[in-house]
Amino acid sequence: MRFLSQFVDHNDASDIAQETFILAVRKIQQFEFKSTFRAWVFRIAYRQMLNFQKTKSNRKLQSIEETQIEARPLMTSDQTEQGKIVLDLVEQLPELQRQVVWFRIHDQLTFKEIAAICNQSINTILSRMHKAKKNLALKMKSVGIETGVNL
């Protein structure tokens, strides 16, 4: 739900999550242990979300930029304002970079799991993360925030 809510509204995320688990139960025999079960379920959810976005194109979907994302605190209480700015900057990243950042930070997935979910090579995922870190560092610098945060 938390992952899906980053891309669609809460009600749609709930529907997609239910469909994901129904599909996972139906296809459990197809799980081949090539990745973790968690990554396999995330991949189903990711594909369900993409299908949902395609079929609901006539309806305005909330993007990550429009969604308030509840993330676990990334900083101490003195840095709360700065943290909000950083979260806003993350939301401004291109979608594919944003996805990798949120999978990594928010959902604490490994790069291998992210690659399996997105059906991409690990090198593609690492490249997206590298670009995201570079873009985020530039954005942080432009608003006067020192970089050095490890994603």
Secondary structure, DSSP 8 states (H G I E B T S, - for coil): -TTGGGTS-HHHHHHHHHHHHHHHHHTGGG--SSS-HHHHHHHHHHHHHHHHHHHTTTS----GGGS-------S-GGGHHHHHHHHHHHHTS-HHHHHHHHHHHTS---HHHHHHHHT--HHHHHHHHHHHHHHHHHHHHHTT-------
